[in-house]
Amino acid sequence: MTSGPMWAAIAALQLFAALSILDGMYVHLWRLRLPARPASYREHLWHTARAGLFAPVVAIVFAVPSAGVLLWLGVALAAVDQVLGFLDARDERDSRADLGGLGRGEYVLHLALAGLHTAALALALAARPADAWDRSAPLVMADAPVLAGWLVGPLAGGVAVFALHVALAWRYRPGRTRPMGATA
C-alpha cells in the first residue's frame, strides 16, 4: 500500500488540506463570516457535516491500511461527503446572492479543491490490493504499514475545524435569543 499511487494520494490530500484551510477558515469563516449570515447558515451546516466526515475518511482511507468492511465503510463515508459537497454547491448561489455571488477566486479555489479531493480519493483507493476489497478480508492489512504519521496534521486539523464549525453552528443557530445589545 506504500506504492507510488498511495504517496501521490497523500501528497494530493496534504495540498487539499492546506487549501481547505485557506477556503474554509479564511474565506468562509473570517472574511465572509458565513455562519453569522442567516442566508448562509445552511451552507455552513453543509460545511460542518463535511468537516465531521474529514477525519474518519482520512483515517480509514489514507492513514490505516484498511480492508474488508472497514474499507467499504471508508468508501461509504467518502460517498456521503461527495453528496454533501454537491448539496453545498447547489446552495451557494442563494447563500451568496446578497454578496454578489461566489467570487472568481473562490470559484477557482473550489475547482482546485474538488480536483485534489477526487484525485486523492481515487489514488488511495486504486492503491489498495484487490484482496482488500473482499468484505471478508481482515479490517486492516497486516503486511502494510500504517501511514498515520504522515497525516497527523490533517487529522488533528480536521477534528479542530469540525469542533469550530459545530461551535459556530450552535452560536448562530436560527431562533437563538441574543443578549440585549449583542450583535451576531
C-alpha positions as CSV (number, residue, x, y, z in Angstrom):
1,M,0.0,0.0,0.0
2,T,3.0,2.3,0.1
3,S,3.1,2.3,-3.7
4,G,3.5,5.4,-5.9
5,P,-0.2,6.0,-6.1
6,M,-0.5,6.0,-2.3
7,W,2.2,8.5,-1.9
8,A,0.6,10.6,-4.6
9,A,-2.7,10.3,-2.8
10,I,-1.1,11.6,0.4
11,A,0.5,14.5,-1.4
12,A,-2.8,15.4,-3.0
13,L,-4.5,15.1,0.3
14,Q,-1.9,17.3,2.1
15,L,-2.4,20.0,-0.6
16,F,-6.2,19.7,-0.4
17,A,-6.0,20.1,3.4
18,A,-3.8,23.2,3.1
19,L,-6.1,24.9,0.5
20,S,-9.1,23.9,2.6
21,I,-7.8,25.9,5.5
22,L,-7.5,28.9,3.2
23,D,-11.0,28.4,1.8
24,G,-12.8,27.3,5.0
25,M,-11.1,29.3,7.7
26,Y,-10.1,32.5,5.9
27,V,-12.8,32.9,3.2
28,H,-15.8,31.2,4.8
29,L,-15.3,31.9,8.5
30,W,-13.2,35.0,8.7
31,R,-13.7,37.2,5.6
32,L,-17.4,36.3,4.8
33,R,-18.5,35.1,8.3
34,L,-20.9,32.6,6.7
35,P,-22.2,31.1,9.9
36,A,-23.4,34.5,11.2
37,R,-25.3,35.3,8.0
38,P,-28.9,33.9,8.0
39,A,-28.8,33.4,4.2
40,S,-25.6,31.3,4.5
41,Y,-26.5,29.3,7.6
42,R,-27.5,26.1,5.7
43,E,-24.2,26.4,3.6
44,H,-22.4,26.4,6.9
45,L,-24.2,23.3,8.0
46,W,-23.1,21.5,4.8
47,H,-19.5,22.6,5.7
48,T,-19.9,21.4,9.2
49,A,-21.1,18.0,8.1
50,R,-18.3,17.7,5.6
51,A,-15.8,18.7,8.3
52,G,-17.2,16.0,10.5
53,L,-16.5,13.4,7.9
54,F,-13.0,14.5,7.0
55,A,-11.1,12.9,9.9
56,P,-12.9,9.5,9.7
57,V,-12.3,9.4,5.9
58,V,-8.7,10.3,6.2
59,A,-8.1,7.8,9.0
60,I,-9.9,4.9,7.2
61,V,-8.9,5.5,3.6
62,F,-5.5,7.1,3.9
63,A,-3.9,6.6,7.3
64,V,-4.7,3.0,8.0
65,P,-4.2,0.1,5.6
66,S,-8.0,-0.7,5.8
67,A,-9.6,-3.6,4.1
68,G,-12.8,-5.5,4.1
69,V,-15.8,-4.0,5.8
70,L,-13.6,-1.1,7.2
71,L,-12.5,-0.1,3.7
72,W,-16.1,-0.2,2.5
73,L,-17.1,2.0,5.4
74,G,-14.5,4.5,4.3
75,V,-15.8,4.4,0.8
76,A,-19.4,4.9,2.1
77,L,-18.3,7.9,4.2
78,A,-16.4,9.4,1.3
79,A,-19.5,8.9,-0.9
80,V,-21.7,10.7,1.7
81,D,-19.1,13.5,1.7
82,Q,-19.3,13.8,-2.1
83,V,-23.1,14.1,-1.8
84,L,-22.8,16.8,0.8
85,G,-20.3,18.6,-1.5
86,F,-23.0,18.6,-4.3
87,L,-25.6,19.9,-1.8
88,D,-23.2,22.7,-0.7
89,A,-22.5,23.7,-4.3
90,R,-26.3,23.7,-5.0
91,D,-26.9,26.1,-2.1
92,E,-24.0,28.5,-2.8
93,R,-25.9,30.7,-5.3
94,D,-28.7,31.5,-2.9
95,S,-26.3,31.7,0.1
96,R,-24.1,34.3,-1.6
97,A,-26.8,36.2,-3.6
98,D,-26.6,39.3,-1.4
99,L,-22.8,39.2,-1.6
100,G,-22.8,39.3,-5.4
101,G,-22.4,35.6,-5.7
102,L,-19.3,33.4,-5.4
103,G,-16.2,35.4,-6.1
104,R,-14.0,34.3,-9.1
105,G,-11.0,33.5,-6.8
106,E,-13.1,31.4,-4.5
107,Y,-14.7,29.7,-7.5
108,V,-11.3,28.7,-8.9
109,L,-10.2,27.6,-5.4
110,H,-13.3,25.4,-5.2
111,L,-12.5,23.8,-8.5
112,A,-8.9,23.1,-7.4
113,L,-10.2,21.6,-4.1
114,A,-12.7,19.4,-5.9
115,G,-10.0,18.1,-8.2
116,L,-7.5,17.5,-5.4
117,H,-10.1,15.8,-3.3
118,T,-11.2,13.5,-6.1
119,A,-7.6,12.7,-7.1
120,A,-6.6,11.9,-3.5
121,L,-9.5,9.5,-3.1
122,A,-9.1,7.8,-6.4
123,L,-5.4,7.3,-5.9
124,A,-5.8,6.0,-2.4
125,L,-8.5,3.5,-3.4
126,A,-6.6,2.4,-6.5
127,A,-3.5,1.7,-4.3
128,R,-5.5,-1.0,-2.4
129,P,-4.7,-4.5,-3.5
130,A,-7.6,-6.5,-5.0
131,D,-8.0,-8.7,-1.9
132,A,-8.6,-5.7,0.3
133,W,-11.9,-5.2,-1.4
134,D,-13.3,-8.5,-0.2
135,R,-15.8,-7.9,2.5
136,S,-14.5,-11.0,4.4
137,A,-10.9,-9.6,4.4
138,P,-9.5,-8.5,7.8
139,L,-10.2,-4.9,8.7
140,V,-6.5,-4.0,8.5
141,M,-4.0,-5.5,6.1
142,A,-1.3,-6.9,8.4
143,D,1.6,-6.6,6.0
144,A,1.0,-2.9,5.1
145,P,2.5,0.0,7.1
146,V,0.2,2.5,8.8
147,L,0.7,5.9,7.2
148,A,-0.9,7.9,10.0
149,G,2.4,9.6,10.8
150,W,2.2,11.5,7.5
151,L,-1.3,12.6,8.2
152,V,-1.2,13.8,11.8
153,G,-1.7,17.4,10.7
154,P,-4.7,16.8,8.6
155,L,-6.3,14.5,11.2
156,A,-5.8,16.9,14.1
157,G,-6.7,19.9,12.0
158,G,-9.8,18.2,10.7
159,V,-11.0,17.5,14.2
160,A,-10.3,21.1,15.3
161,V,-12.1,22.6,12.3
162,F,-15.1,20.3,12.9
163,A,-15.3,21.4,16.6
164,L,-15.1,25.1,15.5
165,H,-17.8,24.6,12.9
166,V,-20.1,22.9,15.4
167,A,-19.5,25.8,17.9
168,L,-20.3,28.4,15.3
169,A,-23.4,26.5,14.1
170,W,-24.6,26.4,17.7
171,R,-23.8,30.1,18.3
172,Y,-25.5,31.4,15.2
173,R,-28.4,28.9,15.1
174,P,-31.7,30.3,13.8
175,G,-34.1,31.4,16.6
176,R,-31.4,31.8,19.2
177,T,-32.1,34.7,21.6
178,R,-29.3,37.2,21.8
179,P,-28.5,39.3,24.8
180,M,-29.6,42.9,24.6
181,G,-27.2,45.0,22.6
182,A,-25.3,41.9,21.2
183,T,-24.5,41.8,17.5
184,A,-24.3,38.5,15.6
